Amino acid sequence: MSKTMKDSGIPWIGEIPSHWDTCFIKQVMRNKSVKGYPGEQVLSLYRDYGVVPKDSRDDNHNVTSEDTSGYKLVDVGDFVINKMKAWQGSMAVSGYRGIISPAYYICRFTAPVYKRYIHYLLRNETYKAEYMRLSTGLRVGQWDLNVDDFLHIPMVLPPIHEQQSIADFLDKKCGEIDEMISLQEKIVEELKAYKQSVITEAVCKGLNPDVPMKDSGIEWIGQIPEKWNKMRLKFLCTIQTGNQDTQDADDNGIYPFYVRSPHPERSNHFSFEGEGILMAGDGAGAGRVFHHVFGKYAVHQRVYRLANISGVKSDFLFYFLSNLFNREMDRGSAQSTVPSVRLPMLQNFVICIPPEAEQQAIADYLDTKCSEIDALISLKQSKIDALKEYKKSIIYEYITGKKEIND
């Protein structure tokens, strides 16, 4: 820590080195709105990646307007802000020239600052709370940070040579941490893929590799044990949708599945009681996200509930559906702008059914095996979370002068 510190006067910053200054954001940048450049490349702003050309990634599903003359011009070095997600840290210094949706704020730097330092400072966790406080709107997805409110937020400003030293250090240090996070995330994805393969092998081939096999007649399953049967889902259970519409989809387009009885304030009443398998019927999780539930619960109207299951053990059915129904979703008939599961698609989905004792053996095996894999995933996820928290603390300590860059 610096030898001499002083109170910054900014509650979320605390003490700073005595030779650092404080100012308002408006003293280093100003809002600008330049339009009429439809020929420029379209840019996107990501919370994690910053500003990038929109066509450089395939995970941005926002539709570009046919007429982009109203899009705002972004120059290299401009500060771009998503006013609806500022509280999540969705802002960045742009390394590209292009145009972006008119719903974004574009700010031009007007003072001699090291922009990468400002990038780290204003995206820091401590500032997110202030953006959240200043944002207005009835619900999270519609929060809006006014640009004047943003520009009147106070900030700390070290001498420019220290700004550069801090930013250069954080570029290197955060790069190292990001590599470690990426490695752990890769392992998590490999474990998830392994888990899926274990489930697929068990529910489609059984546990005995030496039994006689026969053609299932289902392209993505291939052969199944000779003594197994097949049956459409509609003959194994009742299928219905929920009746709750009190909550909207989350940021990933996945609707809330159900509300359990310990949280009555989140539901008008409880629609169902007993055992059920729930499946997202609409949005990004359609046909891919499942829950096996018991007790009293309310179900969202965009969720299917499978109940009164007979002819197949519910545990086995859950494993089969949660691992194989996504193959049905990947077929052309399920593709649309907003993925959805039509009732006939679900009713006519074919289930491979082993003898009852074998169903139980498979379910018990998968319970144990998946628990082991999930424990490994949880361990890796804990490491990822710890690395992310470490990264946040490193950024905070250096951008506020709590730690110094030593030669």
C-alpha positions as CSV (number, residue, x, y, z in Angstrom):
1,M,0.0,0.0,0.0
2,S,1.2,3.5,-0.7
3,K,2.8,5.2,2.3
4,T,0.3,8.1,2.4
5,M,-3.4,7.6,1.8
6,K,-6.4,9.9,1.9
7,D,-10.1,9.5,1.8
8,S,-11.3,9.6,-1.8
9,G,-14.8,10.9,-0.8
10,I,-16.3,8.1,-2.9
11,P,-18.0,5.5,-0.7
12,W,-17.3,2.5,-2.9
13,I,-13.6,3.4,-3.4
14,G,-12.5,4.4,0.1
15,E,-8.9,5.5,0.6
16,I,-6.6,6.3,-2.4
17,P,-3.0,7.4,-2.6
18,S,-2.7,11.0,-1.5
19,H,-1.3,12.2,-4.8
20,W,-4.2,10.8,-6.8
21,D,-7.1,13.1,-7.9
22,T,-10.9,12.6,-8.0
23,C,-13.2,14.0,-10.6
24,F,-16.5,13.2,-12.4
25,I,-16.7,11.0,-15.4
26,K,-18.0,14.0,-17.4
27,Q,-14.5,15.6,-16.9
28,V,-12.8,12.9,-19.0
29,M,-15.5,11.9,-21.5
30,R,-18.6,13.3,-23.2
31,N,-21.6,11.7,-24.8
32,K,-21.7,11.8,-28.6
33,S,-24.3,10.6,-31.1
34,V,-23.1,10.5,-34.7
35,K,-25.3,8.7,-37.2
36,G,-25.5,8.3,-41.0
37,Y,-22.8,5.8,-41.6
38,P,-24.7,2.7,-42.8
39,G,-21.6,1.4,-44.7
40,E,-19.5,0.8,-41.6
41,Q,-19.3,-2.7,-40.0
42,V,-21.8,-3.5,-37.3
43,L,-20.3,-3.9,-33.8
44,S,-21.6,-5.7,-30.7
45,L,-20.8,-5.1,-27.0
46,Y,-20.3,-8.1,-24.7
47,R,-19.9,-7.9,-21.0
48,D,-17.0,-10.4,-21.1
49,Y,-15.4,-9.6,-24.4
50,G,-15.9,-5.9,-24.9
51,V,-16.7,-4.4,-28.3
52,V,-16.2,-6.7,-31.3
53,P,-17.4,-7.0,-34.8
54,K,-20.8,-8.6,-34.7
55,D,-20.0,-11.1,-37.5
56,S,-17.0,-12.3,-35.5
57,R,-19.2,-14.3,-33.1
58,D,-22.2,-16.6,-33.6
59,D,-23.8,-16.1,-30.2
60,N,-25.4,-12.7,-30.7
61,H,-29.0,-13.2,-31.7
62,N,-30.0,-9.6,-31.9
63,V,-31.3,-8.8,-35.3
64,T,-29.5,-6.0,-37.2
65,S,-31.9,-3.5,-38.7
66,E,-32.2,-3.5,-42.5
67,D,-31.6,0.3,-42.3
68,T,-28.6,1.0,-40.2
69,S,-28.4,4.8,-41.0
70,G,-29.7,5.4,-37.5
71,Y,-27.0,3.4,-35.9
72,K,-24.4,5.3,-33.9
73,L,-20.8,5.7,-35.1
74,V,-18.1,4.2,-32.9
75,D,-14.5,5.3,-33.4
76,V,-11.5,3.5,-32.1
77,G,-11.0,4.5,-28.5
78,D,-14.6,5.5,-27.8
79,F,-16.3,4.2,-24.7
80,V,-19.4,2.2,-25.4
81,I,-22.2,1.6,-22.8
82,N,-25.2,-0.7,-22.9
83,K,-27.5,1.5,-20.9
84,M,-29.8,-1.4,-20.0
85,K,-27.0,-3.7,-18.7
86,A,-24.5,-1.1,-17.4
87,W,-25.2,-2.6,-13.9
88,Q,-23.7,-5.9,-15.2
89,G,-20.5,-4.1,-16.4
90,S,-21.6,-4.1,-20.0
91,M,-19.3,-1.2,-21.2
92,A,-15.9,-1.1,-22.8
93,V,-13.4,0.9,-24.7
94,S,-13.7,0.0,-28.4
95,G,-10.8,-1.2,-30.4
96,Y,-12.8,-1.0,-33.6
97,R,-14.5,1.6,-35.8
98,G,-18.0,0.7,-36.8
99,I,-21.6,1.3,-35.9
100,I,-23.8,0.0,-33.1
101,S,-27.5,0.1,-32.1
102,P,-28.8,3.5,-31.3
103,A,-29.9,2.1,-27.9
104,Y,-26.2,2.3,-26.7
105,Y,-24.4,5.4,-25.4
106,I,-21.1,6.3,-27.1
107,C,-18.7,8.6,-25.2
108,R,-15.7,10.4,-26.6
109,F,-12.7,11.0,-24.3
110,T,-12.0,14.6,-23.8
111,A,-9.1,14.5,-21.3
112,P,-5.6,13.0,-21.6
113,V,-6.2,9.7,-19.8
114,Y,-4.9,6.1,-20.4
115,K,-8.1,4.5,-21.7
116,R,-7.3,1.0,-20.6
117,Y,-7.2,2.2,-17.0
118,I,-10.6,3.8,-17.4
119,H,-11.8,0.6,-19.0
120,Y,-10.8,-1.4,-15.8
121,L,-12.0,1.3,-13.4
122,L,-15.6,1.8,-14.7
123,R,-16.2,-1.9,-15.3
124,N,-15.2,-2.8,-11.8
125,E,-17.6,-4.5,-9.5
126,T,-17.8,-1.6,-7.1
127,Y,-19.1,0.7,-9.9
128,K,-21.7,-1.8,-10.9
129,A,-23.6,-1.3,-7.7
130,E,-23.7,2.5,-8.4
131,Y,-25.0,1.9,-11.9
132,M,-27.7,-0.4,-10.5
133,R,-28.7,2.3,-8.0
134,L,-29.0,4.9,-10.7
135,S,-30.8,2.7,-13.2
136,T,-34.6,3.1,-13.5
137,G,-37.3,0.9,-14.7
138,L,-40.0,-1.5,-13.5
139,R,-38.0,-4.7,-13.9
140,V,-34.4,-5.8,-14.3
141,G,-34.6,-6.5,-18.0
142,Q,-35.9,-3.0,-18.7
143,W,-33.5,-1.0,-16.4
144,D,-32.1,2.1,-18.0
145,L,-29.1,4.1,-16.9
146,N,-29.4,7.7,-18.0
147,V,-26.3,9.0,-19.7
148,D,-26.2,12.3,-17.6
149,D,-26.4,10.2,-14.4
150,F,-23.6,8.1,-15.6
151,L,-21.4,11.2,-16.5
152,H,-22.0,12.6,-13.0
153,I,-20.6,9.6,-11.2
154,P,-17.3,10.4,-9.4
155,M,-14.1,8.5,-10.2
156,V,-10.5,8.4,-9.2
157,L,-7.7,9.5,-11.5
158,P,-4.0,8.7,-10.8
159,P,-1.2,10.4,-12.8
160,I,-1.3,9.2,-16.4
161,H,2.0,7.3,-16.1
162,E,0.5,5.3,-13.2
163,Q,-2.7,4.7,-15.1
164,Q,-0.7,3.1,-17.9
165,S,1.4,1.0,-15.4
166,I,-1.7,-0.2,-13.7
167,A,-3.5,-1.0,-16.9
168,D,-0.5,-2.8,-18.4
169,F,0.0,-4.8,-15.2
170,L,-3.7,-5.8,-15.2
171,D,-3.6,-6.7,-18.9
172,K,-0.9,-9.2,-18.1
173,K,-2.2,-10.5,-14.8
174,C,-5.8,-10.8,-15.9
175,G,-4.6,-12.5,-19.1
176,E,-2.9,-15.1,-16.9
177,I,-6.0,-15.6,-14.7
178,D,-8.2,-15.8,-17.8
179,E,-6.0,-18.6,-19.2
180,M,-6.4,-20.6,-16.0
181,I,-10.2,-20.0,-16.0
182,S,-10.3,-21.1,-19.6
183,L,-8.5,-24.3,-18.8
184,Q,-10.9,-25.1,-16.0
185,E,-13.9,-24.3,-18.1
186,K,-12.6,-26.6,-20.8
187,I,-12.3,-29.4,-18.3
188,V,-15.9,-28.7,-17.1
189,E,-17.1,-29.0,-20.7
190,E,-15.2,-32.3,-21.2
191,L,-16.7,-33.6,-18.0
192,K,-20.2,-32.6,-19.1
193,A,-19.6,-34.3,-22.4
194,Y,-18.4,-37.4,-20.6
195,K,-21.4,-37.5,-18.4
196,Q,-23.7,-37.2,-21.4
197,S,-21.9,-40.1,-23.1
198,V,-22.2,-42.3,-20.0
199,I,-25.9,-41.6,-19.8
200,T,-26.4,-42.2,-23.5
201,E,-24.5,-45.5,-23.5
202,A,-26.5,-46.8,-20.4
203,V,-30.0,-45.8,-21.5
204,C,-29.5,-47.0,-25.1
205,K,-27.2,-50.0,-24.8
206,G,-27.7,-51.1,-21.2
207,L,-24.9,-52.2,-18.8
208,N,-24.0,-55.6,-20.3
209,P,-22.0,-55.2,-23.5
210,D,-22.3,-58.9,-24.4
211,V,-26.1,-59.1,-24.8
212,P,-27.6,-59.7,-28.3
213,M,-28.6,-56.5,-30.1
214,K,-31.2,-55.4,-32.6
215,D,-31.9,-52.4,-34.7
216,S,-33.9,-49.8,-32.9
217,G,-35.2,-48.2,-36.0
218,I,-34.2,-44.8,-34.6
219,E,-31.3,-43.1,-36.4
220,W,-29.6,-41.5,-33.5
221,I,-29.8,-44.5,-31.3
222,G,-28.9,-47.4,-33.6
223,Q,-28.9,-50.8,-32.0
224,I,-30.5,-51.6,-28.6
225,P,-30.5,-54.9,-26.6
226,E,-32.7,-57.5,-28.1
227,K,-35.1,-57.8,-25.2
228,W,-35.8,-54.1,-25.0
229,N,-39.1,-52.7,-26.2
230,K,-40.1,-49.3,-27.7
231,M,-43.1,-47.2,-26.9
232,R,-44.3,-43.6,-27.6
233,L,-44.2,-41.3,-24.6
234,K,-48.0,-40.6,-24.7
235,F,-48.7,-44.2,-23.7
236,L,-46.4,-44.0,-20.7
237,C,-47.6,-40.9,-18.9
238,T,-50.0,-37.9,-19.0
239,I,-48.6,-34.7,-20.5
240,Q,-49.8,-31.3,-19.6
241,T,-48.6,-27.7,-19.4
242,G,-48.5,-25.5,-16.3
243,N,-50.8,-22.6,-15.7
244,Q,-48.5,-20.1,-14.1
245,D,-47.4,-16.9,-15.9
246,T,-46.1,-14.8,-13.0
247,Q,-42.5,-14.8,-14.2
248,D,-40.7,-14.1,-17.4
249,A,-37.8,-15.9,-19.0
250,D,-34.3,-15.2,-17.7
251,D,-31.5,-13.7,-19.7
252,N,-30.8,-17.0,-21.4
253,G,-34.4,-17.3,-22.6
254,I,-35.2,-20.1,-20.1
255,Y,-38.5,-19.9,-18.4
256,P,-38.8,-20.7,-14.6
257,F,-39.8,-24.3,-14.2
258,Y,-41.7,-24.5,-11.0
259,V,-42.1,-23.0,-7.6
260,R,-41.9,-25.2,-4.6
261,S,-44.0,-24.8,-1.5
262,P,-41.4,-23.1,0.7
263,H,-41.7,-20.0,-1.6
264,P,-45.4,-19.3,-1.7
265,E,-44.8,-15.6,-2.4
266,R,-43.6,-16.5,-5.9
267,S,-46.8,-18.2,-7.0
268,N,-50.6,-17.6,-6.9
269,H,-51.2,-21.2,-5.8
270,F,-49.8,-24.7,-6.2
271,S,-51.1,-26.4,-9.3
272,F,-49.6,-29.9,-8.7
273,E,-48.6,-32.3,-6.1
274,G,-46.6,-35.5,-6.3
275,E,-44.0,-36.7,-8.7
276,G,-43.4,-35.2,-12.1
277,I,-40.8,-34.7,-14.8
278,L,-40.8,-31.1,-16.0
279,M,-39.4,-30.0,-19.4
280,A,-39.0,-26.5,-20.8
281,G,-41.3,-26.2,-23.7
282,D,-40.3,-22.8,-25.0
283,G,-37.3,-20.6,-25.2
284,A,-33.6,-21.4,-25.3
285,G,-34.0,-24.4,-22.9
286,A,-36.9,-26.0,-24.9
287,G,-36.5,-29.7,-24.9
288,R,-33.1,-29.5,-23.3
289,V,-33.7,-28.6,-19.7
290,F,-35.4,-31.0,-17.3
291,H,-36.3,-31.4,-13.6
292,H,-37.5,-34.4,-11.7
293,V,-39.7,-33.0,-8.9
294,F,-41.7,-34.2,-5.9
295,G,-44.1,-32.5,-3.5
296,K,-46.2,-29.4,-4.1
297,Y,-45.3,-27.0,-6.9
298,A,-46.6,-24.6,-9.5
299,V,-45.5,-25.0,-13.1
300,H,-45.0,-22.2,-15.7
301,Q,-47.4,-22.4,-18.7
302,R,-44.4,-22.8,-21.0
303,V,-43.3,-25.9,-19.2
304,Y,-44.5,-29.5,-19.8
305,R,-45.3,-31.7,-16.9
306,L,-45.1,-35.5,-17.3
307,A,-47.0,-37.4,-14.5
308,N,-48.8,-40.6,-13.8
309,I,-45.9,-42.5,-15.2
310,S,-46.5,-46.2,-15.8
311,G,-44.7,-48.9,-17.8
312,V,-41.3,-47.4,-17.2
313,K,-39.6,-46.3,-14.0
314,S,-39.5,-42.5,-13.6
315,D,-35.8,-42.4,-12.9
316,F,-35.0,-44.2,-16.1
317,L,-37.4,-42.1,-18.1
318,F,-35.9,-38.9,-16.7
319,Y,-32.4,-40.0,-17.8
320,F,-33.6,-41.1,-21.2
321,L,-35.5,-37.9,-21.9
322,S,-33.0,-35.4,-20.5
323,N,-30.2,-36.9,-22.5
324,L,-31.9,-37.8,-25.8
325,F,-34.8,-35.4,-26.4
326,N,-32.3,-32.8,-27.5
327,R,-31.7,-34.9,-30.6
328,E,-35.3,-34.4,-31.6
329,M,-34.9,-30.6,-31.0
330,D,-31.9,-30.6,-33.4
331,R,-34.0,-31.9,-36.2
332,G,-35.4,-29.4,-38.7
333,S,-38.9,-29.7,-37.5
334,A,-38.1,-28.0,-34.2
335,Q,-36.0,-25.2,-35.5
336,S,-37.5,-21.7,-35.4
337,T,-36.6,-18.2,-34.3
338,V,-37.7,-19.1,-30.8
339,P,-37.2,-22.9,-30.2
340,S,-40.4,-24.6,-28.9
341,V,-41.7,-28.1,-28.3
342,R,-45.0,-28.9,-29.9
343,L,-47.2,-31.3,-28.0
344,P,-47.4,-34.0,-30.8
345,M,-43.6,-33.9,-30.9
346,L,-43.4,-34.8,-27.3
347,Q,-46.3,-37.2,-27.3
348,N,-44.8,-39.3,-30.2
349,F,-41.2,-39.3,-29.0
350,V,-40.1,-43.0,-28.8
351,I,-38.7,-44.4,-25.5
352,C,-36.5,-47.5,-25.5
353,I,-37.7,-49.6,-22.5
354,P,-35.6,-52.3,-20.8
355,P,-37.1,-55.0,-18.6
356,E,-38.1,-53.5,-15.2
357,A,-35.2,-54.9,-13.2
358,E,-32.7,-53.6,-15.8
359,Q,-34.3,-50.1,-15.7
360,Q,-33.7,-49.9,-12.0
361,A,-30.1,-51.2,-12.4
362,I,-29.4,-48.6,-15.0
363,A,-31.0,-45.8,-13.0
364,D,-29.0,-46.8,-9.9
365,Y,-25.8,-47.0,-11.9
366,L,-26.3,-43.5,-13.4
367,D,-27.2,-42.1,-10.0
368,T,-23.8,-43.1,-8.7
369,K,-21.8,-42.4,-11.8
370,C,-23.4,-39.0,-12.4
371,S,-22.9,-38.0,-8.8
372,E,-19.2,-38.7,-9.1
373,I,-19.0,-36.7,-12.3
374,D,-21.1,-33.9,-10.8
375,A,-18.7,-33.7,-7.8
376,L,-15.8,-33.3,-10.2
377,I,-17.6,-30.6,-12.1
378,S,-18.5,-28.8,-8.8
379,L,-14.8,-28.9,-7.8
380,K,-13.7,-27.4,-11.1
381,Q,-16.5,-24.8,-10.9
382,S,-15.4,-23.8,-7.4
383,K,-11.9,-23.2,-8.8
384,I,-13.4,-21.1,-11.6
385,D,-15.4,-19.1,-9.1
386,A,-12.3,-18.6,-6.9
387,L,-10.2,-17.4,-9.9
388,K,-12.9,-15.0,-10.9
389,E,-13.1,-13.5,-7.4
390,Y,-9.3,-13.3,-7.3
391,K,-9.4,-11.4,-10.6
392,K,-12.0,-9.0,-9.3
393,S,-10.0,-8.3,-6.1
394,I,-6.8,-7.8,-8.1
395,I,-8.4,-5.3,-10.3
396,Y,-10.0,-3.4,-7.4
397,E,-6.8,-3.2,-5.3
398,Y,-4.8,-1.7,-8.1
399,I,-7.3,0.6,-9.8
400,T,-7.9,2.2,-6.3
401,G,-4.3,2.3,-5.3
402,K,-4.6,-0.1,-2.4
403,K,-1.7,-1.9,-4.0
404,E,1.2,-0.4,-6.0
405,I,2.9,-1.6,-9.1
406,N,6.5,-2.4,-8.0
407,D,9.4,-2.3,-10.3
